Amino acid sequence: MRRVLTLVMWWALLVLLWIAYVGTVDRTEVVAGILAALVAAGALEVVRTQGLLRFRTDRVWLLRAWKAPAQIAYDFVLLSWLVLRALARRRRIGGEFLSVEFSTGDRRAEYAWRRAWVTTVGTMSPNVLVVDLDADRKTALLHSLEPDAWAGKQPL
């Protein structure tokens, strides 16, 4: 019973998220959201039953994201300026791929959450995208449009 209730809650949350993203309650969009959420909830259950959804929240890494909103705002202003300048000069902004030291940990649930958290929060900034976390080399591969910016050389 608990599993069914959890799936229904995930499904409802995903439907609401769909509606928020598309920005309309048009019947076609709502039906599409209901179906997409049904598929996503089914995929979630398949992944969960295979034991691939185990994680444990690491509070230290959760608290490290306190600066993310300020970083996002700073990067937005900085990159807006860079884009406007590049448009005026008719030049491209290429960015760089960077490999930085980052301990991804092993297969334990705590480290699975850390990798997911760093990838999610680290990619929210318009300047940095977390491309890959390599457990063997203990590195993070990032793409940064402006590496010398505030957080241009760190995943989180």
C-alpha positions in Angstrom: 0.0 0.0 0.0 2.9 2.4 0.9 4.5 1.7 -2.5 1.2 2.6 -4.4 0.8 5.8 -2.3 4.4 6.8 -3.1 3.9 6.2 -6.8 0.7 8.2 -6.8 2.5 11.1 -5.0 5.3 11.0 -7.5 2.9 10.9 -10.4 0.9 13.9 -9.0 4.1 15.9 -8.4 5.3 15.2 -11.9 2.0 16.2 -13.5 2.1 19.5 -11.5 5.7 20.0 -12.6 4.7 19.4 -16.2 1.9 22.0 -16.0 4.3 24.5 -14.4 6.9 24.0 -17.1 4.5 24.3 -20.1 2.7 27.2 -18.5 -0.8 26.3 -19.6 -3.7 24.2 -18.6 -4.8 23.4 -22.2 -6.5 20.0 -22.3 -4.0 18.6 -24.7 -1.0 19.7 -22.6 -2.6 18.3 -19.4 -3.3 14.9 -21.0 0.3 14.8 -22.3 1.5 15.7 -18.8 -0.6 13.0 -17.2 0.7 10.4 -19.7 4.3 11.6 -19.4 4.1 11.5 -15.6 2.7 8.0 -15.8 5.6 6.8 -17.9 8.1 8.5 -15.5 6.5 7.0 -12.4 6.6 3.6 -14.0 10.3 4.1 -14.9 10.9 5.2 -11.3 9.4 2.0 -10.0 11.5 -0.1 -12.4 14.7 1.6 -11.3 13.7 1.3 -7.6 12.9 -2.4 -7.8 16.3 -3.0 -9.3 18.0 -1.4 -6.3 19.4 1.5 -8.4 17.7 4.3 -6.4 19.5 4.0 -3.1 20.9 7.2 -1.7 21.4 8.9 1.6 21.5 12.7 2.0 24.8 14.1 3.1 24.0 17.3 5.1 27.5 18.7 4.7 27.2 18.8 0.9 23.6 20.0 1.2 24.8 23.0 3.2 27.6 23.7 0.6 25.0 24.9 -1.8 24.1 27.9 0.3 26.0 30.1 -2.1 24.3 28.7 -5.3 21.6 31.4 -5.6 24.1 34.3 -5.4 26.4 32.4 -7.8 23.6 31.9 -10.3 22.7 35.6 -10.2 26.3 36.7 -10.5 26.9 34.4 -13.5 23.7 35.5 -15.1 24.8 39.1 -15.1 28.3 38.3 -16.1 27.3 36.0 -19.0 24.7 38.5 -20.1 27.4 41.0 -20.5 29.7 38.6 -22.2 27.0 37.5 -24.7 26.0 41.1 -25.4 29.7 42.1 -26.0 30.2 39.0 -28.2 27.1 39.9 -30.3 28.3 43.5 -30.7 31.7 42.3 -31.8 30.2 39.4 -33.8 32.5 36.9 -32.1 31.8 33.5 -30.7 32.1 32.5 -27.0 33.7 29.1 -26.9 34.3 28.3 -23.3 36.6 25.6 -22.0 36.5 22.0 -20.8 38.2 21.7 -17.5 39.2 18.7 -15.4 39.2 19.5 -11.7 39.9 17.4 -8.7 36.7 16.1 -7.1 36.3 13.0 -4.9 33.3 11.2 -6.1 33.5 8.4 -3.6 32.6 4.8 -4.0 29.2 3.0 -4.6 27.8 3.7 -1.2 24.4 5.5 -1.0 26.0 8.6 0.5 28.2 9.1 -2.4 25.5 8.4 -5.0 23.5 11.3 -3.5 26.6 13.5 -3.5 27.2 12.9 -7.2 23.6 13.6 -8.0 23.5 16.8 -5.8 26.8 18.2 -7.2 25.7 17.5 -10.8 22.3 19.2 -10.2 23.4 22.2 -8.2 26.7 22.6 -10.1 24.8 22.8 -13.4 22.3 25.4 -12.3 24.8 28.2 -12.9 24.7 29.5 -16.5 28.5 29.5 -16.5 29.4 25.9 -15.5 28.0 22.6 -16.7 29.0 19.4 -14.9 29.7 17.0 -17.8 31.0 14.0 -16.0 32.2 12.8 -12.6 35.0 10.2 -12.9 35.3 8.0 -9.8 38.5 6.3 -11.0 40.4 9.5 -11.6 38.6 11.4 -8.8 37.9 14.3 -11.1 35.0 16.3 -12.4 34.8 17.3 -16.1 33.3 20.8 -16.4 32.5 23.1 -19.3 32.8 26.7 -18.3 32.1 29.6 -20.6 34.2 31.9 -18.4 36.7 29.9 -16.3 37.9 33.0 -14.5 34.5 33.8 -13.1 33.4 33.3 -9.5 32.9 29.5 -9.7 34.2 28.8 -13.2 36.6 26.1 -12.0 34.6 24.1 -9.4 31.5 21.8 -9.6 29.9 23.2 -6.4 
